Amino acid sequence: MLKIFFSIMLAVIFLLPKTADAKSQNLQIDGDHGKLSAVLQTPDGQSNFPLVMILHGFTGNKNEVLLTTLADKLEQLGIASIRFDFNGHGESEGRFQDMTVLNEIEDAKCVFAYVRDLRGVTSVSIAGHSQGGVVTSMVAGQLGAENIKSIALMAPAAVLREDAIRGDIFGKHYDALNPPETFEIFGGKFLGRNYIKTAQTLQIYETAERYHGKAFMVHGTGDIIVPYTYSIRYQHIFPGSQLELLDKFDHGFTQDVNRATGLVADFFANVLK
């Protein structure tokens, strides 16, 4: 009888509607190339809250200090967040060499579809770092301000298109007109030819400019991976957007992660609360 009772209880739990009651919850969400590993973080004592999707960058993962610090700051301000590993990254399924910006966009849309229907979520915004910033801007452009309340781009790597055209990634060179099937970048990671070919024709700003919601960019003037001028261009295509340049900060804001994430968290607090 005890086994039957526990079986019934498990069945009831799995049949319950999705809820965001837990403060921190590990999730598996169907993505474009398999299951995506995600962490949902919600503020205590609130039944309703805005939510921010947090997107990591190229070769990154959801547990980087920059992203977890931002999630904690948002929680303190009464804002929920979900951060996840893109396909081929971190604890998510898929191969890194099959990853492209386009299928990361599809991953982000899958996560959006999931959180949009969570009980208690009043709006969805997105924050993205580096390549995650590019994905953020393009998803916002595709889904529009009616679905994405606001966006924050942290050192958005819109340079990736020019890098692919030049045949240069992190100082390693390849034939841009005839990219190899796979290309080792560092640490035994191999980039796929499809990533390079799609990046060369990626309509980054053309897609992003269709977004007419609130936008914020933060970038370091000492960023040698993605020059801050790429954020200046984003400011030009987003009317009324805000740009904060941090003097001599690098691509990962390692000089003061708290300062960079505090600016982003304050932006969301101002537009969402």
N, C-alpha and C positions, 0 to 999 in steps of 0.2 A: 504493500500500500504506500509506503514511504517513497519508493522509486517512482510509482505512478504520480504521486503528488508533485515531486520535483520535476518530472517530465512535463506535467501540465503547467507548472509555474514558468518553466523555461519557454514553453510555447507561447504563453501569454506575453512574456517580456519581448520576444522577437516580433510579435504581432502588434505591439503598441506603436502608435504614430511616432515619428521622429520628434525628439525634444531636445532643447538646449539647456536643460536644467542643471547639468553638471558644470562645476567650475572649470575643470580641465578634463577633456575626453579624447582618447585616441580613436581615430576613425579609419575606415577603409572605404574609399569612394571610387566608383568606376570611372576611369579616365580614358584617354584616347588610345593608349598602349598598355592597358592593364589597370590593376588596382593602384590607387594613389594613397600613400600613407599621409595622414593629416592629424592635426591637433586642434581641437575646438576649445577655446578659452572664453569663459563667460564671467561677467561680474557677479559678485555675491549679492543676494537680496534683491535682485531685479528680475521681474517676469518678462519685461520688454526692454529691448536694447537695439541700438544700431550695431552693425557688424562690419568689420574690415577684413577682407581677404589679404593675406600677406604673401608676396611672391618672391622667392629667392632668385639669384642670378645664375649665370653660366657656371656649371660644375658645383654649384652650391647645394645647400639643403636647408630644411625648415628649422633646424636647431642651431643655426649660426647665432652668435651673440647679438648681432645687429637686429635680427628678427625677433628673438625671444625678448630682448629688452623692449622693443616696440610693443610687442603683445602685452607685456606686463604694464607698461605705461598706459596703454589703452584700457586695460582692465581697471586700473586705478581711477580712470576717468569715466567709468561706467559704460565702456564700449567693448563689445565682444570682438573676437578675432578668430580666424582660422588660417593656419599656415600649413603648407603641404609640400611634399617633394614632387617635382615634376617627373614625368616618365624617364627612366634611366638614371635617376638621381636618388641619393639617400636610401630610404627604405621602400621606395615605390618600385613597381614592376616595370619591365621594359629594359632595353639595352641603350646605353648612352649613345652608341654610334647610330641609333635609329632616331634620336631626338632631333627635332627641328623647331624653329620658332613657331611655325604653323601648328605643329601638333601640341606645343605648349599652350598655344592659344585655345586649342580645343580642350586640353586638360583644365584650363582655368574656367572655361564655360561649363564644364561638367561640375566643377566645384560650386560655381555660381548657382547652377540649377539645384544643387543639393541644399545650400544654405538659404536660398530664397524661400524655400518651403518649410524651414525650421520654425517651430512654434516660438513666438517671442521676438523674432527678428523683424525690426521695423523698417530697415533699409540696408542696402549693401553698398559698400565702398571698396576700393582696392588700393593697396600700396605695393610697390614693386621696386626691388633693387637691381641695378645693372640690366642684364637681359630681362629680368623680371619686370623692370620698368618699361621696357619696350613692349612686352606682352601686356602689361597693364594698360598702356596707352592705346594699343590696338584693340583690345577687348572692349575698352570703354567706347572707342569709335564705332565698333560693330554693334554693341548692345544699346548705346545711347544713354543720355542722362535720365531717361524714364526708368531705366533699370539700374544704372550705376550712379549713386548719389554724388560721390566725389572721388578724386584720385590723388595720390601722392607718388611722385617719381623720385627715387633716390639714386642719383648718378645714373640716369637712364642711358643704356649703351646703344644709342642709335647709330654709333660709329660702326656697328657690326656689319652693316651693308657695305660700307666703304672698305672695311677690312677684307671682306670676302671678295670684293672686286679686285683689290690689290693682291690677293693671295697671301695674306699675312695675318696670322693669329698668334698673339703673344710672342711676336718676334720670330716665329717659325714660318717659313715660306713654302709655297706650293704653286703649281701651275694653275692659275686662276681660270684659264680657258679650258683646261682639261684636268679637273681636280681628280686626285686619286680616289679609289673606292673607299678607303679608310685612311685617316691621317692622324698619327700620334701627336698629341699636344703636350701632355706631361703626365707623370705619375701612372703611366700605363693606360691612360684614357685615349680612346680612338674616336675621332670625329668622323661621321659618315659623309659621303659625297653629297647626299641629298640635303644635308644641313647647309653646305656651301652653296649649292646651286639655288636653293630657295632663298638664302640670305642675299644673294646677288641681285635679286629682283624684288625684294621685300618692299612693299608700299607702306613704310613706317609712318611718316608724317602725313601722307595722303589719307591714310586710314584714321589716324589719331585726330586729325582736325575736324572730323565729323562729330566729335564729342563736344557738348556745349555745357557741361556741368562745371562744378568747382574743381580747380586743379592747383596743385602745389608742387614745386620742384625744389630739391635741395642738392647741392653739388659742391665739391671741394675744388678750389682753384689749383690745388697741387695734384689733381688727378691726372696721372700720365697714361692711364688705360683708356679712359673716356674723357676727353677735354670738356670743360664746363660749357663750352660754346654750344654743345648739343642740347643742354638744358635751356640756354638762351633762346634757341630756335623753338623749343617747345613753348616757351613763354610767349613767343610771337604768334603761334598758331592757336593758343588758348586765350581768348579775350578775357581780361580780368583776372588772369591767373597770377599766382605769387611765386617768386623765385628767391631763394636764400642761398647766397654764395658764402661758403665757409673758407676763410683765408688759410691757404696751405694744407687743407685737409686732403687726404688721399682717397682712392676709390672706395675703400671700405669704411671711411670715417674713423679710422683707428685712433686718431688723435683724441677724440672724445665722442664715443658712441652715444653716451647719454645726451649730449648736446644735440646731435643730429636727430636722434629718435624723439627727443623732447619737442623739437620743432615740428616734426611730423604729427606727433600725438596732439599737440596744441592746435594744429590746423584742423584735424578731425574733430576735436572737441568743440571748436568754434562753429564749424559748419553742420555738425550732427546733433548737438545738444540744444 
